[in-house]
């Protein structure tokens, strides 16, 4: 089923599992996300303050709707320890209809 850009996957990295779980629980409880998958021990290589850095991070994969992205970003920024947290929203182009309906039901 085509989602017409309504449904989104948001990628957020965090420095620790405890911070990721705290952020995930908060945004799910506030119905800003239907689900957050947490992937521990991600190796990240990136530019920061003029040099290449390497660190272990935790990746959150968030399922939500486009209408909630602004509030989700605001909430994550309040809770996140990074000065510039990665919060990247990608549209779900197509998906299993019942799963997409479940996202809607979870965010009501």
C-alpha positions as CSV (number, residue, x, y, z in Angstrom):
1,X,0.0,0.0,0.0
2,X,1.3,3.5,-0.9
3,X,1.5,5.7,2.1
4,X,1.4,9.1,0.3
5,X,4.2,10.4,2.5
6,X,2.1,10.2,5.6
7,X,4.3,7.6,7.5
8,X,7.9,8.2,8.5
9,X,10.9,6.4,9.8
10,X,13.1,8.6,11.9
11,X,16.8,7.7,12.6
12,X,18.2,9.0,15.9
13,X,21.6,8.1,17.3
14,X,22.5,8.3,21.0
15,X,25.7,7.8,23.0
16,X,24.3,5.2,25.3
17,X,21.7,2.4,25.6
18,X,20.2,4.0,28.7
19,X,19.7,7.4,27.0
20,X,18.2,5.7,23.9
21,X,15.8,3.7,26.1
22,X,14.8,6.9,28.0
23,X,14.2,8.9,24.8
24,X,12.3,5.9,23.2
25,X,10.0,5.4,26.1
26,X,9.3,9.1,26.4
27,X,8.3,9.6,22.7
28,X,6.2,6.4,22.7
29,X,4.4,7.4,25.9
30,X,3.7,10.8,24.5
31,X,2.3,9.2,21.3
32,X,4.9,10.9,19.1
33,X,6.1,7.4,18.0
34,X,4.2,4.1,17.5
35,X,7.4,2.1,17.9
36,X,11.1,2.5,18.5
37,X,13.6,-0.2,17.6
38,X,16.9,0.2,19.4
39,X,20.1,-1.2,17.8
40,X,23.0,-1.2,20.2
41,X,26.7,-1.0,19.4
42,X,26.6,0.9,16.1
43,X,30.1,2.0,14.8
44,X,29.9,5.6,13.6
45,X,32.6,7.6,11.7
46,X,31.8,11.2,11.2
47,X,33.1,14.8,11.0
48,X,33.0,16.8,14.2
49,X,34.7,20.1,14.9
50,X,37.0,19.9,11.9
51,X,38.2,16.3,12.4
52,X,37.1,12.7,11.7
53,X,35.8,11.0,14.9
54,X,34.9,7.4,15.5
55,X,32.6,6.2,18.3
56,X,30.1,3.5,19.4
57,X,26.5,4.7,19.4
58,X,23.0,3.4,19.7
59,X,20.6,3.7,16.8
60,X,16.9,4.3,17.3
61,X,14.6,3.5,14.4
62,X,11.3,5.4,15.0
63,X,8.0,4.8,13.3
64,X,5.7,7.7,13.2
65,X,3.6,10.0,11.0
66,X,4.7,13.2,9.3
67,X,2.3,15.4,11.3
68,X,4.2,14.5,14.5
69,X,7.7,15.1,13.3
70,X,8.0,18.7,14.6
71,X,6.9,17.8,18.1
72,X,9.1,14.6,18.0
73,X,12.2,16.6,17.1
74,X,11.5,19.2,19.9
75,X,11.0,16.4,22.5
76,X,14.2,14.5,21.4
77,X,16.2,17.8,21.6
78,X,15.1,18.3,25.2
79,X,16.2,14.8,26.3
80,X,19.3,14.3,24.1
81,X,22.8,14.8,25.5
82,X,24.4,15.7,22.1
83,X,24.8,19.3,21.1
84,X,23.7,18.4,17.5
85,X,21.8,15.1,17.6
86,X,21.1,13.1,14.5
87,X,17.3,13.3,13.9
88,X,16.6,12.3,10.3
89,X,13.1,11.6,9.0
90,X,12.6,9.4,5.9
91,X,9.2,8.8,4.2
92,X,7.8,5.3,4.1
93,X,7.0,5.0,0.4
94,X,5.1,1.8,0.7
95,X,4.2,-0.7,3.5
96,X,2.0,-3.5,4.7
97,X,-1.4,-1.9,5.1
98,X,-2.2,-3.4,8.5
99,X,1.1,-2.2,9.9
100,X,0.5,1.3,8.7
101,X,-3.0,1.2,10.2
102,X,-1.4,0.0,13.5
103,X,0.8,3.1,13.4
104,X,-2.3,5.3,13.1
105,X,-4.1,3.5,15.9
106,X,-1.1,3.7,18.2
107,X,-0.7,7.4,17.8
108,X,-4.4,8.3,18.4
